[in-house]
Amino acid sequence: MKNFFEAKNIKELCKILGIPPSQAAKAEIRRDLVIAIKDIIEENEWTQAQAAQRANVGRTVITAIVNGNIQSISTDRLIDVAYNLGLSVQLKVA
């Protein structure tokens, strides 16, 4: 018996979790921010403490982001962290 679900994309994941389709775009943006933040930390070989200092946040915020525990972290805060780590954040509306 399968104890997990597999989603091929954000829209499918929202359907599985019972989240309205209107939330899919927000989830995708947040996912992309987390991936970019994790990538820049790894690329620069920063410790979480170093990344936190550069991002002007507490280490626990960086730890939460790296571990994917972002339920209590706003999208605005993720954007601020990304920007402070040297990333350029752009929103594309199609």
C-alpha positions in Angstrom: 0.0 0.0 0.0 1.2 3.5 -1.0 1.7 5.9 2.0 2.5 8.9 -0.1 1.2 11.0 -3.1 3.3 12.2 -5.9 2.7 15.5 -7.6 4.3 16.4 -11.0 3.8 20.1 -10.6 2.5 22.8 -8.2 -1.1 22.7 -9.6 -1.3 18.9 -9.0 0.1 19.3 -5.5 -2.5 22.0 -4.6 -5.2 19.6 -5.9 -3.9 16.7 -3.7 -3.7 19.0 -0.6 -7.1 20.6 -1.3 -5.6 24.0 -1.8 -7.6 26.3 -4.2 -6.0 26.5 -7.7 -5.7 30.3 -7.2 -3.0 29.5 -4.6 -0.8 27.5 -7.0 1.0 30.6 -8.4 1.8 31.8 -4.9 3.1 28.4 -3.9 5.3 28.3 -7.1 6.8 31.7 -6.3 7.6 30.7 -2.8 9.1 27.5 -4.0 11.3 29.3 -6.5 12.5 31.8 -3.8 13.4 28.9 -1.5 15.3 27.1 -4.2 17.2 30.3 -5.2 18.1 31.1 -1.6 19.3 27.5 -0.9 21.3 27.5 -4.2 23.1 30.8 -3.5 24.0 29.7 0.1 25.5 26.4 -1.3 27.3 28.1 -4.2 29.0 30.5 -1.9 29.6 27.8 0.7 28.2 30.0 3.4 27.3 28.6 6.8 23.8 29.3 7.9 25.1 31.8 10.4 27.0 33.6 7.6 24.0 33.6 5.3 21.8 34.9 8.2 24.3 37.8 8.8 24.3 38.7 5.1 20.5 38.4 4.9 20.1 40.5 8.1 17.9 37.8 9.7 18.3 35.4 12.5 20.0 32.0 11.8 16.8 30.2 12.6 15.1 31.9 9.6 17.8 30.6 7.3 17.6 27.2 8.9 13.8 27.2 8.3 14.2 28.2 4.7 17.0 25.6 4.0 14.8 22.9 5.6 11.7 24.0 3.7 9.8 25.0 6.9 8.5 28.3 5.5 4.9 28.2 6.7 5.5 31.1 9.1 7.8 33.1 6.8 6.0 35.6 4.6 6.7 35.9 0.9 7.9 39.5 1.5 10.5 38.2 4.0 11.6 35.5 1.5 12.1 38.3 -1.1 14.0 40.4 1.4 16.3 37.5 2.3 16.9 36.7 -1.4 17.7 40.4 -2.2 20.0 40.7 0.8 21.9 37.6 -0.4 22.5 39.3 -3.7 19.7 37.8 -5.8 17.6 39.9 -8.2 13.9 39.1 -7.7 11.5 39.7 -10.6 7.9 38.8 -11.0 6.7 38.0 -14.5 3.0 38.2 -15.2 1.8 36.5 -18.4 
